[in-house]
């Protein structure tokens, strides 16, 4: 019940904003939100360091990074 109230009160949005700020992506997300066209959104998305790293980085390094993020955000304590 408490977790449902947290979600309804904007807890998920707050959490995503906090993660974006921690990763240094808040400016990119604002530009993405205020882009006028789909092409502008795609340009902002593709210029993001995180997206660029996932697309262009070494496969083993990206794999390790994704596994670390999965352990942090998809563990049983977070998803209960």
DSSP file (Angstrom, degrees, kcal/mol; ACC not computed):
  #  RESIDUE AA STRUCTURE BP1 BP2  ACC     N-H-->O    O-->H-N    N-H-->O    O-->H-N    TCO  KAPPA ALPHA  PHI   PSI    X-CA   Y-CA   Z-CA
    1    1 A X     >        0   0    0      0, 0.0     4,-2.0     0, 0.0     5,-0.2   0.000 360.0 360.0 360.0 -44.8    0.0    0.0    0.0
    2    2 A X  H  >  +     0   0    0      1,-0.2     4,-2.1     2,-0.2     5,-0.1   0.901 360.0  51.1 -63.9 -40.4    2.8    2.4    0.9
    3    3 A X  H  > S+     0   0    0      1,-0.2     4,-2.0     2,-0.2    -1,-0.2   0.863 108.3  52.5 -67.1 -34.3    4.7    1.7   -2.3
    4    4 A X  H  > S+     0   0    0      2,-0.2     4,-2.3     1,-0.2    -1,-0.2   0.896 109.7  48.7 -66.4 -39.6    1.6    2.3   -4.4
    5    5 A X  H  X S+     0   0    0     -4,-2.0     4,-1.7     2,-0.2    -2,-0.2   0.886 109.3  53.3 -65.6 -38.2    1.1    5.7   -2.7
    6    6 A X  H  <>S+     0   0    0     -4,-2.1     5,-2.4     1,-0.2     6,-0.2   0.905 110.8  46.3 -62.8 -42.0    4.7    6.5   -3.3
    7    7 A X  H ><5S+     0   0    0     -4,-2.0     3,-1.4     1,-0.2     5,-0.4   0.912 112.0  50.5 -67.0 -42.7    4.3    5.8   -7.0
    8    8 A X  H 3<5S+     0   0    0     -4,-2.3    -1,-0.2     1,-0.3    -2,-0.2   0.782 105.5  57.4 -67.4 -26.6    1.1    7.8   -7.2
    9    9 A X  T 3<5S-     0   0    0     -4,-1.7    -1,-0.3    -5,-0.2    -2,-0.2   0.253 128.4 -91.6 -90.5  13.7    2.7   10.8   -5.5
   10   10 A X  T <>5S+     0   0    0     -3,-1.4     4,-2.3    -5,-0.1    -3,-0.2   0.682  80.4 139.5  90.9  19.0    5.4   11.1   -8.2
   11   11 A X  H  ><S+     0   0    0     -5,-2.4     4,-2.4     1,-0.2    -4,-0.2   0.865  72.8  51.2 -63.9 -36.7    8.1    8.9   -6.5
   12   12 A X  H  > S+     0   0    0     -5,-0.4     4,-2.5    -6,-0.2    -1,-0.2   0.916 110.0  49.1 -68.4 -42.5    9.1    7.3   -9.8
   13   13 A X  H  > S+     0   0    0     -6,-0.2     4,-2.4     2,-0.2    -2,-0.2   0.926 112.1  49.0 -61.7 -44.2    9.5   10.6  -11.5
   14   14 A X  H  X S+     0   0    0     -4,-2.3     4,-2.3     1,-0.2    -2,-0.2   0.916 111.0  50.5 -60.7 -43.5   11.6   11.9   -8.6
   15   15 A X  H  X S+     0   0    0     -4,-2.4     4,-2.4     1,-0.2    -2,-0.2   0.914 111.0  47.8 -62.8 -43.8   13.8    8.7   -8.7
   16   16 A X  H  X S+     0   0    0     -4,-2.5     4,-2.5     1,-0.2    -1,-0.2   0.880 111.6  50.6 -65.9 -37.4   14.4    9.1  -12.4
   17   17 A X  H  X S+     0   0    0     -4,-2.4     4,-2.3     2,-0.2    -1,-0.2   0.891 110.6  49.7 -65.4 -38.2   15.3   12.7  -12.0
   18   18 A X  H  X S+     0   0    0     -4,-2.3     4,-2.5     2,-0.2    -2,-0.2   0.914 111.8  47.3 -66.2 -43.0   17.7   11.8   -9.2
   19   19 A X  H  X S+     0   0    0     -4,-2.4     4,-2.2     2,-0.2    -2,-0.2   0.917 112.1  50.4 -63.6 -43.2   19.4    9.1  -11.3
   20   20 A X  H  <>S+     0   0    0     -4,-2.5     5,-3.5     1,-0.2     6,-0.6   0.898 111.8  47.7 -62.7 -40.5   19.6   11.5  -14.3
   21   21 A X  H ><5S+     0   0    0     -4,-2.3     3,-1.0     4,-0.2    -1,-0.2   0.915 110.7  51.7 -65.3 -42.9   21.2   14.2  -12.1
   22   22 A X  H 3<5S+     0   0    0     -4,-2.5    -2,-0.2     1,-0.3    -1,-0.2   0.877 113.1  44.7 -61.0 -38.6   23.6   11.6  -10.6
   23   23 A X  T 3<5S-     0   0    0     -4,-2.2    -1,-0.3    -5,-0.2    -2,-0.2   0.448 116.1-114.3 -86.6  -0.3   24.7   10.5  -14.1
   24   24 A X  T < 5S+     0   0    0     -3,-1.0    -3,-0.2    -4,-0.4     4,-0.2   0.805  84.0 117.1  75.0  29.2   24.9   14.1  -15.4
   25   25 A X     >< +     0   0    0     -5,-3.5     4,-2.3    -6,-0.2    -4,-0.2   0.322  34.4 100.8-110.8   6.3   22.1   13.7  -17.8
   26   26 A X  H  > S+     0   0    0     -6,-0.6     4,-2.0     1,-0.2     5,-0.2   0.887  83.7  50.3 -64.7 -38.7   19.6   16.3  -16.5
   27   27 A X  H  > S+     0   0    0      1,-0.2     4,-2.3     2,-0.2    -1,-0.2   0.914 111.1  49.3 -64.5 -41.9   20.4   18.9  -19.1
   28   28 A X  H  > S+     0   0    0      1,-0.2     4,-2.4     2,-0.2    -2,-0.2   0.888 109.4  51.9 -63.9 -38.9   20.1   16.4  -21.9
   29   29 A X  H  X S+     0   0    0     -4,-2.3     4,-2.3     2,-0.2    -1,-0.2   0.871 108.9  50.3 -68.2 -35.5   16.7   15.3  -20.6
   30   30 A X  H  X S+     0   0    0     -4,-2.0     4,-1.9     2,-0.2    -2,-0.2   0.928 111.7  47.9 -65.7 -44.1   15.4   18.9  -20.4
   31   31 A X  H  < S+     0   0    0     -4,-2.3     4,-0.4     1,-0.2    -2,-0.2   0.891 112.3  50.7 -62.0 -38.0   16.6   19.4  -24.0
   32   32 A X  H >< S+     0   0    0     -4,-2.4     3,-0.7     1,-0.2    -2,-0.2   0.903 110.2  49.0 -64.9 -41.7   14.9   16.1  -25.0
   33   33 A X  H 3< S+     0   0    0     -4,-2.3    -1,-0.2     1,-0.2    -2,-0.2   0.839 115.8  42.4 -68.1 -33.3   11.6   17.2  -23.3
   34   34 A X  T 3< S+     0   0    0     -4,-1.9    -1,-0.2    -5,-0.1    -2,-0.2   0.330  82.0 125.3 -99.4   7.9   11.5   20.6  -25.0
   35   35 A X    <   -     0   0    0     -3,-0.7    -3,-0.0    -4,-0.4     6,-0.0  -0.438  52.1-148.9 -67.1 139.6   12.6   19.5  -28.5
   36   36 A X  S    S+     0   0    0     -2,-0.1     2,-0.3     2,-0.0    -1,-0.1   0.820  72.2  31.7 -82.0 -32.3   10.1   20.6  -31.1
   37   37 A X  S  > S-     0   0    0      1,-0.1     4,-1.9     0, 0.0     5,-0.1  -0.797  79.1-113.4-126.3 165.7   10.5   17.8  -33.6
   38   38 A X  H  > S+     0   0    0     -2,-0.3     4,-2.6     1,-0.2     5,-0.2   0.856 116.7  57.2 -64.5 -35.8   11.3   14.1  -33.6
   39   39 A X  H  > S+     0   0    0      2,-0.2     4,-2.3     1,-0.2    -1,-0.2   0.898 106.3  49.0 -63.7 -40.3   14.6   14.8  -35.4
   40   40 A X  H  > S+     0   0    0      2,-0.2     4,-2.5     1,-0.2    -1,-0.2   0.905 110.7  50.9 -64.4 -40.8   15.7   17.2  -32.6
   41   41 A X  H  X S+     0   0    0     -4,-1.9     4,-2.7     1,-0.2    -2,-0.2   0.918 110.6  48.7 -62.1 -43.3   14.8   14.5  -30.1
   42   42 A X  H  X S+     0   0    0     -4,-2.6     4,-2.8     2,-0.2    -1,-0.2   0.892 110.8  50.7 -63.8 -39.7   16.8   11.9  -32.0
   43   43 A X  H  X S+     0   0    0     -4,-2.3     4,-1.3     2,-0.2    -2,-0.2   0.916 112.9  45.5 -64.9 -42.7   19.8   14.3  -32.2
   44   44 A X  H  X S+     0   0    0     -4,-2.5     4,-0.6     2,-0.2    -2,-0.2   0.928 114.4  49.0 -64.9 -44.6   19.6   15.0  -28.4
   45   45 A X  H >< S+     0   0    0     -4,-2.7     3,-1.0     1,-0.2     6,-0.2   0.926 112.8  46.5 -62.0 -45.9   19.3   11.3  -27.6
   46   46 A X  H 3< S+     0   0    0     -4,-2.8    -1,-0.2     1,-0.2    -2,-0.2   0.719 109.3  55.2 -72.4 -20.1   22.2   10.3  -29.9
   47   47 A X  H 3< S+     0   0    0     -4,-1.3    -1,-0.2    -3,-0.2    -2,-0.2   0.541  81.5 112.6 -87.8  -6.1   24.4   13.1  -28.5
   48   48 A X  S <X S-     0   0    0     -3,-1.0     4,-2.6    -4,-0.6     5,-0.2  -0.443  70.3-134.9 -67.2 136.3   23.9   11.9  -24.9
   49   49 A X  H  > S+     0   0    0      1,-0.2     4,-2.5     2,-0.2     5,-0.2   0.862 103.1  51.9 -63.0 -36.4   27.1   10.4  -23.4
   50   50 A X  H  > S+     0   0    0      2,-0.2     4,-2.3     1,-0.2    -1,-0.2   0.928 112.7  43.8 -67.9 -44.8   25.4    7.4  -22.0
   51   51 A X  H  > S+     0   0    0     -6,-0.2     4,-2.2     2,-0.2     5,-0.2   0.913 114.6  50.6 -65.2 -42.6   23.7    6.4  -25.2
   52   52 A X  H  X S+     0   0    0     -4,-2.6     4,-3.0     1,-0.2     5,-0.4   0.907 110.4  50.0 -62.1 -41.4   26.9    7.1  -27.1
   53   53 A X  H  X S+     0   0    0     -4,-2.5     4,-2.2     1,-0.2    -2,-0.2   0.920 111.3  48.1 -62.1 -44.2   28.8    4.9  -24.6
   54   54 A X  H  < S+     0   0    0     -4,-2.3    -1,-0.2     1,-0.2    -2,-0.2   0.846 119.4  39.2 -67.0 -33.1   26.3    2.0  -25.0
   55   55 A X  H  < S+     0   0    0     -4,-2.2    -2,-0.2    -5,-0.2    -1,-0.2   0.880 130.6  24.2 -81.9 -39.9   26.4    2.2  -28.8
   56   56 A X  H  < S+     0   0    0     -4,-3.0    -3,-0.2    -5,-0.2    -2,-0.2   0.560  96.4 104.0-107.4 -10.9   30.1    2.9  -29.4
   57   57 A X  S  < S-     0   0    0     -4,-2.2     2,-0.1    -5,-0.4    -4,-0.0  -0.143  85.6 -77.2 -71.9 167.0   31.9    1.5  -26.3
   58   58 A X     >  -     0   0    0      1,-0.1     4,-2.6     2,-0.0     5,-0.3  -0.406  42.7-126.9 -60.3 137.6   33.8   -1.7  -26.0
   59   59 A X  H  > S+     0   0    0      1,-0.2     4,-2.3     2,-0.2     5,-0.1   0.883 107.3  47.7 -59.8 -41.8   31.4   -4.6  -25.8
   60   60 A X  H  > S+     0   0    0      2,-0.2     4,-2.2     1,-0.2    -1,-0.2   0.876 112.6  49.3 -69.6 -35.6   32.9   -6.1  -22.6
   61   61 A X  H  > S+     0   0    0      2,-0.2     4,-2.4     1,-0.2    -2,-0.2   0.911 112.6  46.9 -69.3 -42.2   33.0   -2.7  -20.9
   62   62 A X  H  X S+     0   0    0     -4,-2.6     4,-2.8     2,-0.2     5,-0.2   0.901 111.2  53.3 -63.2 -40.9   29.4   -1.9  -21.8
   63   63 A X  H  X S+     0   0    0     -4,-2.3     4,-2.2    -5,-0.3    -2,-0.2   0.916 110.2  46.3 -61.7 -44.1   28.4   -5.4  -20.6
   64   64 A X  H  X S+     0   0    0     -4,-2.2     4,-2.2     2,-0.2    -1,-0.2   0.925 113.5  49.4 -63.6 -44.4   30.1   -4.9  -17.2
   65   65 A X  H  X S+     0   0    0     -4,-2.4     4,-2.3     1,-0.2    -2,-0.2   0.910 111.8  47.9 -62.5 -43.7   28.5   -1.5  -16.8
   66   66 A X  H  X S+     0   0    0     -4,-2.8     4,-2.4     1,-0.2    -1,-0.2   0.884 110.7  51.9 -65.8 -38.5   25.1   -2.8  -17.7
   67   67 A X  H  X S+     0   0    0     -4,-2.2     4,-2.2    -5,-0.2    -1,-0.2   0.897 109.2  50.0 -64.7 -39.3   25.5   -5.7  -15.3
   68   68 A X  H  X S+     0   0    0     -4,-2.2     4,-2.1     2,-0.2    -2,-0.2   0.932 111.8  47.8 -64.3 -44.8   26.5   -3.3  -12.5
   69   69 A X  H  X S+     0   0    0     -4,-2.3     4,-2.9     1,-0.2     5,-0.3   0.886 110.3  53.0 -62.2 -38.3   23.4   -1.1  -13.2
   70   70 A X  H  X S+     0   0    0     -4,-2.4     4,-2.3     1,-0.2    -1,-0.2   0.900 109.1  48.8 -64.5 -40.2   21.2   -4.2  -13.2
   71   71 A X  H  < S+     0   0    0     -4,-2.2     4,-0.2     2,-0.2    -1,-0.2   0.898 115.8  44.5 -65.4 -39.1   22.5   -5.3   -9.8
   72   72 A X  H  < S+     0   0    0     -4,-2.1     3,-0.3    -5,-0.2    -2,-0.2   0.934 127.7  24.7 -70.6 -46.3   21.9   -1.8   -8.4
   73   73 A X  H  < S+     0   0    0     -4,-2.9    -3,-0.2     1,-0.2    -2,-0.2   0.611 123.6  46.8-100.8 -13.6   18.5   -1.2   -9.9
   74   74 A X  S  < S+     0   0    0     -4,-2.3    -1,-0.2    -5,-0.3    -2,-0.1  -0.017  79.0 123.2-120.3  30.9   17.0   -4.6  -10.4
   75   75 A X  S  > S-     0   0    0     -3,-0.3     4,-2.1    -4,-0.2     3,-0.4  -0.411  75.8-104.3 -85.9 169.8   17.8   -6.4   -7.2
   76   76 A X  T  4 S+     0   0    0      1,-0.2     4,-0.5     2,-0.2    -1,-0.1   0.749 118.1  56.8 -69.5 -23.2   15.1   -7.9   -5.0
   77   77 A X  T  4 S+     0   0    0      2,-0.2    -1,-0.2     1,-0.2     3,-0.2   0.856 111.5  42.1 -75.0 -34.4   15.2   -5.1   -2.4
   78   78 A X  T  4 S+     0   0    0     -3,-0.4    -2,-0.2     1,-0.2    -1,-0.2   0.878 119.6  43.3 -76.2 -38.9   14.4   -2.5   -5.1
   79   79 A X     <        0   0    0     -4,-2.1    -1,-0.2     1,-0.2    -2,-0.2   0.362 360.0 360.0 -93.1   5.2   11.8   -4.6   -6.9
   80   80 A X              0   0    0     -4,-0.5    -1,-0.2    -3,-0.2    -2,-0.1   0.550 360.0 360.0 -63.6 360.0    9.9   -6.0   -3.9
